[in-house]
Every structure is written in C-alpha cells, then in structure tokens.
C-alpha cells in the first residue's frame, strides 16, 4: 500500500459525491490514517462514519479554515490524535461567485479568495512547523488546469485565487526543500462530481470526453503525496479529460 503508515489531512470533505470524499476513500485504501475537515459538522461526521465502517481510522474535524483559529484547530486536533502529520491536502474551496466581473461585490471577492487562497495559506502555515520538526512532509494544493491562461470570463475572484494558489505552491516549495517538505499542486479540469453534474447537466458525450473522473484525480493525488514523487517539488500537475 502506497500510503501505509502515513497520517493524511484532507480538507473539503463534505458530500459523498464530491472529490474530497473520493480522495479520502482512495487514501484509506492505500493505508493512510485520516483526518478530514469540513465547515459543516454534520456532513464531515457523516463522511467519517462511512469511512470508519470500512475499517478506516479517521478523525472528523469541523472547522472554518478561512480563520486562523480553524486552521490551527485542524492541525492541533490531528496532532493530538495521531502524534504526527505526513500529508496535507488543501482541497477546500471551489467556484461559488460566477457573474460579470464588474458586478462582484467586495464581499463576493473576499469570500472567493478566502475560501480558495486564504484557507490554503493558513493550513500550510499551521502545519509547517510540524513538518519541519519531522524533517519532511507532503503538501498538495488544488489549482486548475491551464494556469492563468485558462482564466475564463465571469469568475474573476476565483481566477485570482487560483493564481495565488500557484504562487503559494512555488514559494513554499522553495522554502521547504531544505527541510524535506515537498509542495505541489493538482490542476484538474472539470471534475465529475454530483454537484457539477446537477448544476451543468452535461451530455453523456461531454462527460466522456471533456470531464475528469474522481478516480483520475485520486490517482494523481496519491502519486504526489507518496514516496513515488520524492524529488518532485513546486509543480502543478494538470489532470484533464482523456478526450482533450
């Protein structure tokens, strides 16, 4: 098993049909001990119960990761439970403000950047001293395929947040190299999730050619957080549909 003996934190684990739960399930299958986080206590506890029913050791943590207190609580509770943290996956976030850029309110702008960029920074900052004291760790952020050049209309705040995630990834990768901390990112295309399908209603042809499966995302993530990727640092790995 590729993650045997590893303690992994995965943020953004809420609904069963989403990427976060798929990652948690795949990591558990590879032998990882888990801490999963969502802002919603009812949802994260439900996902933890489903994982535990399969024999997985999992700690649910309800926390608002856009706050220093929430990010610190996630790291400290995991450390208290398991005594170490080997992997941090920053998945929490997503596109929620889709509108003409000039119509974005300041509250809209702040919310999108906080959910995607601020939460990533706060979680990395909170886990950093733990990984430095352990002489190593793997951090995986979530960006998007194509980088800045793939920025589409109607989502200015999200585009800027993901550009910031790319910059955080490279910066922390350079700072962590001497301590054995590897920091990378995944750049997925449109992921086949329950919420995406419900909101966008793609055709069967589009799903097969233009969308990325949760299984493909999980496989790429396992590579980047396992020993197989030792030496890979500061990279955003694009994961796009097979038809593209």
C-alpha positions, 0 to 999 in steps of 0.5 A: 500500500502506497500510503501505509503508515502515513497520517493524511489531512484532507480538507473539503470533505463534505458530500459523498459525491464530491472529490474530497470524499473520493480522495479520502476513500482512495487514501484509506485504501492505500493505508493512510490514517485520516483526518478530514475537515469540513465547515459543516459538522454534520456532513464531515461526521457523516463522511467519517462514519462511512469511512470508519465502517470500512475499517478506516481510522479517521478523525472528523474535524469541523472547522472554518479554515478561512480563520486562523483559529480553524486552521490551527484547530485542524492541525492541533486536533490531528496532532493530538490524535495521531502524534504526527502529520505526513500529508496535507491536502488543501482541497477546500474551496471551489467556484461559488461567485460566477457573474460579470466581473464588474458586478462582484461585490467586495464581499463576493471577492473576499469570500472567493479568495478566502475560501480558495487562497486564504484557507490554503495559506493558513493550513500550510502555515499551521502545519509547517512547523510540524513538518519541519520538526519531522524533517519532511512532509507532503503538501498538495494544493488544488489549482486548475488546469491551464494556469492563468491562461485558462482564466475564463470570463465571469469568475474573476475572484476565483481566477485570482485565487487560483493564481495565488494558489500557484504562487503559494505552491512555488514559494513554499516549495522553495522554502521547504526543500531544505527541510524535506517538505515537498509542495505541489499542486493538482490542476484538474479540469472539470471534475465529475462530481454530483454537484457539477453534474446537477448544476451543468447537466452535461451530455453523456458525450461531454462527460466522456470526453471533456470531464475528469473522473474522481478516480483520475484525480485520486490517482494523481493525488496519491502519486504526489503525496507518496514516496513515488514523487520524492524529488518532485517539488513546486509543480502543478500537475494538470489532470484533464479529460482523456478526450482533450 
